[in-house]
Amino acid sequence: MAVLAWLGIPVAAGVVAVIWAAWAARPPRATGDGASLAEHQRFRAAMERSTGGHRVPQEHADRSGV
């Protein structure tokens, strides 16, 4: 009976490993690429607007205090 336990443990671990590998290798879910791309473009446009023409005053450009 002890032999069955010693054989059962690796077999059970192998089955669990196969199930986990199948789950990990499943194809990714479909994402809304169009919506994601539009969101990214809106983000980039907002970042360009927020930093486009802004100049840092000279007194704040050098913060060394020397």
N, C-alpha and C positions, 0 to 999 in steps of 0.2 A: 504493500500500500504506500509506503514511503517513496517508492520509485515513481508512482503515479503523481505524487505531490511534486517531486523534483522535475518531472517532465511537464506537469500542468502549469507550473509557474512561468517558465519561458514561453510556452505556447500561448498562455493568456496574455503575457506581455507583448508577444508578437501580434496577436489579434488587436489589442489596444493600439499598438503602433500603426498597424495598417489602417485602422479606422481613423486615427488622428491624421495620418498622411493624406488620406482621401479627403478629409474635411479641409485640411490646410491647402490642398492643391485644387480646390473647387474653383470654377471660373468666377471672376469678379462680377459683382452685380452691375447691371447697366446703370450708368449715371447720366444725368441730364447735361451732356456736353455743351449743348447750345446755351442753356441757362448759365452754366458755369463760365463759359467764355464771355458771355455778355456781362456777368458780374465782375469778372476780372478786368474787362475793358472799362467799366464804370469806375472801378477802383483806380486804375492807372490814370484815367482822366481827372479824377478828384485829386490824386497826388500831384499831377502836373499843375493843376490850378492852384493848389495850396503853396507850392514852392516856386512857381513860375517867375514872377516879377518882384519877389520880396528881397530887399537888400538889408543886410545887417548893418546897423550904425557902427561907425568906426570905434566908438567908445566901448561897445559890447563885443567887438571882434577880437580884441586882445584882452584876455582876462588874467594876464600874468600878474598884474598889480605892481609892476616895477616902474 
